[in-house]
C-alpha cells in the first residue's frame, strides 16, 4: 500500500510530494501526432458562454467564440515508470471532461518520461493547442517555466523545483496547481496560529525529503506569524521511529511543556509518536496522516490511536456529501488492490485541473471554485501576474477516522 508523499514518489517519480527528477526511458519523445488520442470532443456549434459580468474582462487568451477551444493534456506514457500516477490524473481529468465538454476539443498526449521529452512535447503542443495542461513533475514544470516558451495558458500539475523557500517566478500564462506538502504545512501553521495556547511548538520529522520540507515550510510560516518553533529530526532504523529518539523527545516534552507538536510524518509514524508522548499533547499534521480513502474496502479499518489528532486533507478524501465531490464517480481499481489514498488524490487533481482549464476556456480570468481538492482561487490575466491558492479541509480523528471539523478557517 502506498501511504505517503514519500511512497507516491516511487509511483510518480515525484520525490517529496509531486517532486523529484524524471529518468529517461525513451531516446526521443514521439511526435504528438503519433501518440494515441484518448479523448476528443465533437466540434460543437454551441457558442462559448459569455464571461461573468463581475469578472475582469481581459481574459487569459482570445479564443474564437464559435470554434472549439483546443486543450492538450500532456502526461507520461502509460507504460513508463510513472504510468500509475499519470493514469490517475488522466482518469480524473476525463471524468470531469465527460460532465462538461461543451465547445472543448480535448487531446491527451503521451510523452516520454524525461524532462527533455516533456519539454519537446510541450513545445510542439503549444503550436497547435489553445490551452495546455501539464507537466506532472516538479523538474519538468521548472524546465517549462524557465524555457521562455510559455505563450499559451498552461496549467502545470506540480510546483516548480526551487531551493529553500524561494517564491516561484512564473511566466504570465502559467498556473501551478499541483498538490503540495509545503502548502499543506503552511496551511496548518495558519490554523495553529488561530487556536493554539501560548508556548513553544515542536515540528517533528525524519530525514525523508518530503518530511523535512514539510517541517521547514511549517517553521517558516509559523515564525512569520510570530510563533516559536523548533524542528526535531528523528532517525528511522528499520523503517520505524527510533525508540531512544522517541524517549528523548518525550523527556523534552515533559520538561519544556510545548503548546503542541506538528508531525511531518505519515500515519504509522504518527501512531508511534502519539504512543511515546501521550494523547494529551495537541498534535497536528498534513494529509499524509490520513491513510484512508472514502471507498475503503474494509469499513472496520480504523486508527483509534490517532483520535484527537488534527490534520488537513482534500475534500475528496474527507467529504462524500460535498456537492463538488458527489458529482464525480470514484475511480475503479483492481478488486484485489487496497484503495490507494495517493492515487485518489491524483485522480482528484485531474478533476480540478480540467475544471480550471474549462473556466479559462470561457475567458474567465478570475474565479473561485469549490473544488474536490479544496476551495480554489484562480487569477490568470493576460499580460499580468497569475495567482492560485488552494484551501484544504480541516479534520480531526474521531473513532479512528478523520472527520471534517465544524469550523474552517
N, C-alpha and C positions, 0 to 999 in steps of 0.2 A: 504494500500500500504506500502510495506517495503521500507524505503528511507534512509538507512544509515547502517554503520557497527554496530551501536547500535542495530538496528532492525534486521539485519541479524543474530545477536547473538540469538535473540528469535527464529529464524528459525533453526539455526545450533548449538545452544549451544556454540557459539564461541564468548564470550563477548569481545568487543573491537576490532572487525575485525579479524575473524578467531581465536578466543581465548576462554578462559573460561574453566569450568570444565564439564566433562561428568557425567551425572547422570545414575546410573544403572537401566536398565529396565529388563534384563533377569538375572536370578540367575546364569546362566553359559552360556558361548558362545557356539553355536553349532559347531560341527566339520566342517572343510572346506568341507568334502565330503557330508555333509547333507544339505548344502545350495544350492540354485539353481545357475547354471551357466548361466549367462545372455548372454554370447557370448563365442564361442570357435572356433578358426580358424581351417580349414582343414590343415593337415600336408602338407607342400609344399615341392616339390622336388627342388625348386629353391635354388641356393646357396646364402648364405648371401653375399651381396655386400662387396667388399673389402673396407677398410678404406681409407679416403682421404690421399694421399701420404704426404700432407703438415701437417697432424695432427700427434701428438705423437703416436708412435706405441704400447706403453704399455697401452692397454685399461683397462676398469674397471673390466672386467671379461673375462675369456677364454671360449667362447661359441663354441660348435662344429659347424663346417662350414656347415654341411648338416642337422643336426637336428633342428627342430623348437625351437626358443627361447621361453621359458615359462614365461609369465607375469601373475601376480596376482594383481588385483585392489581390495583393502580392504576398504570397506565403511560401515557406519552404515546401519542397515536394513531399508527397505522402510516403515515399519510400526512404527518405533520409532519416538521419538520427533525430530530427526534430518533428517527425511526422505526427506523433500523437498530440503534441501541443498545437501544431498548425491545424490539425484536423478539428480540434475542439473549437478553435477560433472560427474556422471556416463554417462549421456546422451551426454555431450560434449566429453568425453573420447571415447565413442563408435562411435561418428560421425567421429572423427579423425582416429580411427582404421579402419573404413569402407573404408577410402580412401587410406590406406597404411598398409596393413596387411600381406605383403609377409613374409613368414617364421616365423610368430608370432603365438603362441598359447596362447590365452587370456582366463583367467577365472576371473569372478567378484565374489568376496566372500563377503557375507553379514555377519556382525559381530554384537555383542551386542553393547550397547551404552556406557558402562563404560570403563574406562581406562584399567581395568584388563581384560575385554572381548577382547578388541582390542589387548592387549599385547599377550594374549594366541593365538588369531587368527594369529597374525604376526609370533609368534614363530613356529606355525605349518606350515604356508605357506612357511617360509624360508627354510624348509627342502625339499620342493617339487617344488619350482619355482626358476627361474634364476634371475628375476627382480621383485621387489615388489613396488607397488605404494600405498601410504597411510602411516600413518593415516591422518585424516582430521582435528582433533582438536589440539590446542597447547599443552594441557595437555597430550594427547596420544602420540604426537610426542616427548615430553620431556621424557615420560616413555620409549619409544623405544630407543631414543638416549642414555639414561643412563643405559639401560639394559645390555649392553655388549654382546647383541645377534645379532648385525648387521654384518652379514657375507656375504650378497648378496647386489648388488646395490639396494638402497632404495630411492625412490623419495617421500619425505614427502610432504603433501599437506597443511602444515601450518608451522609457525615458532615455535620453542620451547618456552616454557613459562619461561622466565628468568627475574630476578629482575633488575629494572633500565635499564641501557644501556649496560649491560654485553654482551660481544661477545660470541655467542654460540660456544661451543667446541663440534664439531660433530664427529661421527665416520667417518673414511676414506671413507666408502662406502655409506654415506648418503648425499643426497642433500635435501635442504628445499626450495621448490618453491612456497609456499603459498603466496596469496595476503596479503600485509602488509601495514596497515595505517602508521606504523612507517617509513617504507621505502619511502612511498609517501611523508611524511613530510620532510624527509631528501633530497629527490629529489627537492622539492620546495625550500628548503634552498639553494641548489646549483644553481638553476635558479635565485633566488633573488640576490644572490651574484654577478651574471654576469651582472645584468642590473639595480640595484637599485641606487637611489640618496643617498648621504650621510645622515646619521641621524639614530635615534632610530627606532626600529621595535617593534610593539606590537603584541604578539601572544595571541589570544583571544580564550577561550574555555568555556565550562560549567564544572560541576562536573562529567559529564558522563565519564566512564573509558576510552573509546576509544579516546575521545576528549582530555583528559588530557595527554594520551600517545602521541598523535599526537603533541600537543603543546610542550611537553618535548623533543620529538625527534627533532622537528624543532629547538628548543632552543639550544640543544646540538650541532647539526651540524652547525648552524649559528654561534655560538660562536667559533667553531673550525675554521671557515672561517674568523674570525676577525670581525664579525658583533656584534652590540649592540642590545640585545633583552631583552624585559621584558614580562613576562607572566601575563595575566589578566584573572581571572575567573569570569564569570557572573552567577548569580543564575537564576533558571528557574521556578518561581511559575506558576502553571497551564500550564506547558509544553511550555511556551513562555519565551523569554528572559526578564529579569526584566527591567521594564521601568525606575525605578530610577538608576539601574546599567548602562543602555544604556545612560542615560542623563549624568551620571558622566563620562563615557568613552568619550562621545562627548566633554565634557568640557576639559578633559585632552588632547584630540587630538587638540582642538583649541589652548590650551596654549602651548603644547610641540611640536606640528607640527612634528609628526613622519614621516619617509620616506614612510612607508607602514604598512599594517596590514596583518598578517597571520591569517586566520579564520579557526580554527579547529572546524568547525561547519557543520551542514547539510544545505541543500538548503534553507528551510524555515527560519531557524535561520539567515542565511546569508542575506536574504532579510530584516529581521528586523534590523540587524546590519547596512546594507547599508542605510536604511531609516534614521537611527539615526545619522550616521556620514557623510553622503553625498557621492556623486558619484565621487568627485574629488580626494579623497584619494585612491591610488593604493591598491588593495585588492587581495590576493592570497589564494588558498585553495586546498584541496585534491579532489579526485574523489567523495567524499560524497556531494559536492556542485552540482553534476550533477544527477538529479533525473530521467533522461530520458534514454530510450533505443532507438536503431536505428529503431526498429519496433514499434513505438508508435501507439496506437490505435486512437489517435486524433492528426492530423498534426497541429492543431491550439493550441495545448498545449505548451505554451511557458512561459518563465520567463523574460520579458524585464527589470524587476527591477535589474537584475544581469548583464546587458550589461556592458562590460569593465572588469568584474571580471576574473581573470586568475586562471587556475587550471590544474591539470594533471589527466588523466584517461587512461583506456585501449584503444588500437586501436579498439577493439571490440565494444566499446561504442561511438567511435568518427569518424571512418574512414571506411565507407562502401566500398570505392573504393580501400582500401588497398588490395594488392594481396593475402596476407595470410588470411585476413578477408573474402574476397569474395569466397574463396574456400569452405567454410563450411556453411551448412544450419543454418538458425535461428531456435531456439527451438520453438516448437509449444506448446501453453498452452490452457487452457480453454478460449473459446471465450468471456466469461463473466468476465474474470480476466484482470485487468490492467497489462500491461507489467511491470515486476519487475526488476529493474536495478541490485540488489544484486544477484538474481538468474542468471541473464545474465552474470555477472562477474564470477560466479562459473562455469557456462557452459563453458566459455572461458578458465578458469583454467583447466578444464578437457581436452580440446583440446590440450593445450600446454603441459600438463603433459604426454599425450600419445606421442606427438612428441619428447619430451626429452627422454622418455623411448625407443622409436624406434631408436633414434640415438645411445643410449648406447648399444642397441641390435646389432647394426652394429659395435660395438667395437671402436667407436669414443670417445676418452677420452676428447678432447677439441673441442668445436664447437660453432658457433653463429647461432641463429635462428631469423628470422623475425616473431615473434610470434603474436598471437591475443591478448595476454596480454602485449605486449611490445617487445622491442628488447632485446633478451636474450643472455647472455654469460655464457657458461657452461663449467666446467672442472671437470672431475672425473678420476683421475689417480690411478690405482690400487696401494695400499700401500702408497699413498700420500694424500695430503690435497684436499678437494673438494672446488669448488668455484661456486657461482651462483649470477648473477646480472640481474635485470630487469630494463629497462629504459622505462617508460611510455611516453605517448604523451602529449605535452603541448597544451593547448587550451585556448581560450578566448570566453566569451559570446558575441554574436552578434545577434541582432534581436531576443533575447530571448532564443537562443540555443548555446551550446558550439561548437566552430569551431576550428579545429587544427590551430595552428599558423604556419606562413611560416618558421620561424627559430626555429629549435630544437637544444637544447644544446647537 
